[in-house]
Amino acid sequence: MPGPAAVSLLPGDVIFDILSRTPVKSVCRFRCVSKDWLALISDPAFLAAHHSRTDGDPQLLVTGYHGEGSRVLLLDTEGNAVRKITEGLGTYPSFCSTLGGDFPCVVCCADEGIIRAVDLVSGKLLLTCPAPGKREILALGVGAAGSGSGSYKAVRLVQRFPPRYGDPEQICEVLTLGGDGGGWRQAKPPPAQLCLDLCFLQGVVIPATVLNGVAHFRNGSTAAAGMHKDSVLRFDLGSEEWADEPIHGPLGAHPGLWAETRQIRVAQLGGALCMVQTELAWPRWSESGGGHRCTNVWLLRAGGSGGVWVKAYAVPAAVASEIMEPLMVMPDGVKLLFYDYLREDKVRVVRAYDPRDGTCTEVMRLPTRNFGKIGLCRFHLYNFVAPITKI
């Protein structure tokens, strides 16, 4: 690389254009070139341009336990360890979320319902959320409150049971991170009941899928007018308001599709909202005790309540188990990188599926004693230049 004297001869717009297309790690090092480069790289306009022109630095996040307690591992896409976090996770946490769309952090539930959020860039504890009295925490999401706002918020849904018989009430609460947020404040309740498929498991908190400052929750109630169980409720972290209309899921009112569905869950893939549908095998209950035919990955191609769902992948059961988790579309724009658990071998692997010929290639085997969440985080330049601070 040329020295500071040489690079200073380049026009400012040329330097801006080159650096805004340079990988994150290199740009972080270039802050040491000169004060002018440091000012440029720290400028919000440059950070926004770099975010729009690069895909970020993808890293796999592996949560679990080891001999000394709980841990979080960050691995590159070749399986090399990048960072290990062991502090601030609590005792025997149940890892429920990896959030990398707006803000790379891990959320875990431990110590009798205490929620913690840990920054994956610095390894620091960002949020400690005690159990809210006699209420049960159902879901938690953390993300940026709008593009370029510099504000981060946490949203949680808690359930309060009536003193006598009756339906429980779900309450929405918001907390501003990184400043004098004033504690949790109550927002309007969700327009429909949150999906409770996993909430009956003790210690499990449903993660919200946060994209572009909006937290997405799958609806679990058929009582709400105009909604189905695959409808997605949206909460804007900036305005702290629920969207008037849900996003209607790919199955909708088609009884045939629902009859073939074993489970369905919300995720994200390539910066888009994603729905993972596991199809039942027929006959439904075989000699092996049941099974699945394939796992469909649906992508929302347009935003808002009228978005169009496209079946991007149909991964057959011979290739992946029913709990496969999509991670990212490979750089070739075709192959799907996903996490899978091979029950027969009792190992957890990351594999690449090629829909063109139906082949599947093992990319890496994950560390043993992993009982938590596997996810993919994309670290962008702003995560390092303007990191969030502890509340």
Protein Blocks (a to p, Z undefined) as FASTA:
>chain_A
ZZfklmmmpcfklmmmmmmmgcfklmmmmmmmpmmlmmmmmpmklmmmmmmmpgbjaddd
dddddfkbccdddddfkopafbdcfehnbghiadfbdcfklogcddddeehhiacdddfk
lopafbdcddehjaccfbdcdddebehklpacdddddddddfbecddddddddddehiae
opaadddddfbdcdfklmmpghiacddddeehiacdddfbfkbghiafkbccdddfklop
acfbdcddfklmafklmmmpmbdcdddeehiacdddddddddfbafkopacfbdcddddf
bgcjkbccddfbdcdfklpcfkbccfbdcfkomaccdddddfklopacdddddfknopac
dfbdcdehiabdcddddddfklmmmccddZZ
